[in-house]
Amino acid sequence: MQVEFGSFYNQENHGVTFNPLRRIDPIGAILLPAVLLFLRSPFLFGYAKPVPINFGALRNPRRDMVLVAAAGPGINIVLAVIAALLFHLVGYLPDTAARWVAENLKNALIINVVLAVFNLLPLPPLDGGRIAVGLLPDALASPLARLEPYGMTILIGILFILPMIGAQMGLDFSIVSHAVAAVTTEVVAVILRLTGYN
């Protein structure tokens, strides 16, 4: 059985646009953050409509889909490395400006690594799920690809509902959050070492 990569994306052709309103998902970009804000969640989470992909332009859909999916987290890591490198210039700035710039570079470093690590979770529609579908044999890739319509619901359940249930029972079910935090810490440490901070 072949995995149908075209099923991954909303096939509606919105075209490329700089208008962010075209990408707003009413549930993911408005309702979900509002509910999390109301529940006093420690962090807000949301998502936009997927960007349409022209599958006709992919010579090898399975391999090229992996590359397309890896591009997002890859760019996040590149931006994190750039932020770490720019720390070397902070010492040349006046004290007040240096503190402000250093804080923003630190935020840029951490946020980009968190986004990369989170996005690599192996669950469609996250990029990690699409990479997994492209790399796994069809027997495993097909069932994983079929989770696409339910992926965000599963993710919300794992990240928010399960920990809330655990808290009521006096148990810590924030397994995914702890895993993302642990991997993020390690990746940040590697980036800092590679950019000259020992």
C-alpha positions in Angstrom: 0.0 0.0 0.0 1.4 3.4 -0.9 1.1 6.4 1.4 -0.9 9.2 -0.2 1.1 12.4 0.6 -1.4 14.7 -1.0 -3.8 13.8 1.9 -1.5 15.7 4.3 -2.5 19.1 3.2 -5.6 21.2 2.7 -5.9 21.1 -1.1 -7.7 24.5 -1.3 -5.4 26.7 -3.3 -5.0 30.0 -1.3 -1.8 30.9 -3.2 1.3 32.5 -1.6 0.4 35.7 0.3 1.8 38.1 2.9 -1.7 38.5 4.4 -1.7 36.6 7.7 -5.5 36.7 7.9 -5.6 34.1 5.1 -3.8 31.5 7.3 -6.0 32.0 10.5 -7.7 28.8 11.7 -10.7 29.8 13.8 -10.2 26.9 16.3 -6.4 26.8 16.3 -5.6 30.5 16.2 -8.5 31.9 18.2 -10.5 29.4 20.2 -7.6 27.2 21.5 -5.4 30.1 22.8 -8.5 31.7 24.4 -9.4 28.5 26.2 -5.8 28.0 27.4 -5.7 31.7 28.6 -9.0 31.1 30.5 -7.6 27.9 32.1 -4.5 29.9 33.1 -2.2 27.5 31.2 1.5 28.1 31.8 2.0 28.6 28.1 -0.3 29.4 25.1 -0.4 27.2 22.1 -2.1 27.7 18.7 -1.8 26.8 15.0 -2.7 28.2 11.6 -4.0 26.7 8.4 -1.5 24.5 6.6 0.4 26.1 3.7 -0.7 24.3 0.4 2.1 22.3 -1.3 2.3 21.7 -5.1 2.9 18.0 -5.1 3.3 18.1 -8.9 6.6 20.0 -8.3 8.0 17.1 -6.2 10.1 14.7 -8.3 10.1 12.1 -5.6 7.1 12.8 -3.3 8.2 10.6 -0.5 11.7 11.8 -0.2 10.9 15.4 -1.1 8.1 15.6 1.5 10.7 14.7 4.2 12.9 17.6 3.0 9.9 20.0 2.9 8.9 19.0 6.4 12.4 19.2 7.8 12.8 22.8 6.4 10.8 24.4 9.2 12.6 22.9 12.2 15.9 23.4 10.2 15.3 27.1 9.9 14.4 27.3 13.6 17.8 25.8 14.4 19.6 28.2 12.0 17.9 31.2 13.6 18.9 29.8 17.1 22.5 29.5 16.0 22.4 33.1 14.6 21.0 34.4 17.9 23.8 32.6 19.8 26.5 34.0 17.5 25.1 37.5 17.9 25.7 37.2 21.7 29.4 37.9 20.9 28.5 41.4 19.8 26.6 42.4 22.9 29.8 43.4 24.7 30.3 46.2 22.2 27.0 47.9 23.1 26.2 50.4 25.8 25.1 48.8 29.1 21.4 49.6 28.8 21.2 48.5 25.2 23.3 45.4 25.9 21.0 44.1 28.6 17.9 44.5 26.3 19.6 42.9 23.3 21.0 40.0 25.3 17.6 39.3 26.7 16.0 39.3 23.3 18.8 37.1 21.8 18.3 34.7 24.7 14.6 34.5 24.0 15.2 34.1 20.2 17.6 31.2 21.0 15.3 29.4 23.4 12.0 30.0 21.5 13.5 28.8 18.1 14.9 25.6 19.7 11.6 24.9 21.5 9.7 25.3 18.2 12.2 23.0 16.4 12.0 20.3 19.0 8.2 20.5 19.4 7.7 20.5 15.7 9.7 17.3 15.4 7.4 15.3 17.6 6.4 12.3 15.4 2.7 13.0 15.1 1.1 14.4 11.9 0.3 17.3 11.2 3.6 18.3 12.9 6.6 18.2 10.7 8.1 15.3 12.7 5.0 13.3 11.9 5.5 14.0 8.2 9.1 13.1 8.4 8.3 9.9 10.1 5.7 9.0 7.4 8.3 9.6 4.7 10.9 7.5 6.4 8.9 4.6 7.9 8.0 1.5 5.8 4.4 1.6 4.4 3.1 -0.8 7.1 3.9 1.8 9.7 3.6 5.0 7.6 0.0 4.4 6.5 -1.6 4.2 10.0 0.5 7.2 11.1 -0.6 9.2 8.1 -4.2 8.4 8.9 -3.9 10.1 12.2 -3.5 13.5 10.4 -7.1 14.7 10.9 -6.9 13.9 14.7 -3.3 14.9 15.3 -4.0 18.3 16.9 -6.7 16.8 19.1 -4.4 14.1 20.3 -1.6 16.7 20.9 -4.0 18.9 22.9 -5.0 15.8 24.9 -1.4 14.8 25.7 -0.2 18.3 26.4 -3.1 19.8 28.4 -5.9 17.4 29.3 -3.8 14.4 30.4 -1.7 16.6 32.8 -4.9 18.2 34.2 -6.3 14.7 34.9 -3.0 13.7 36.4 -2.9 16.7 38.7 -6.4 15.8 40.0 -4.9 12.3 40.9 -1.7 13.7 42.3 0.3 12.3 39.4 2.5 14.0 36.9 1.4 13.1 33.3 3.3 15.9 31.6 5.6 13.4 29.9 5.7 15.1 26.5 6.3 18.6 28.1 9.2 17.2 30.2 10.7 15.4 27.1 10.5 18.6 25.0 12.1 20.6 27.8 14.9 18.1 28.3 15.7 17.9 24.6 15.5 21.7 24.3 18.0 22.1 27.2 20.5 19.7 25.5 20.1 21.3 22.0 20.6 24.8 23.5 23.8 23.6 25.3 25.1 22.1 22.0 24.4 25.3 20.1 26.2 27.4 22.8 29.2 25.1 22.7 29.4 25.2 18.9 29.2 29.0 19.0 32.0 29.4 21.5 30.3 29.4 24.9 31.8 26.7 27.1 
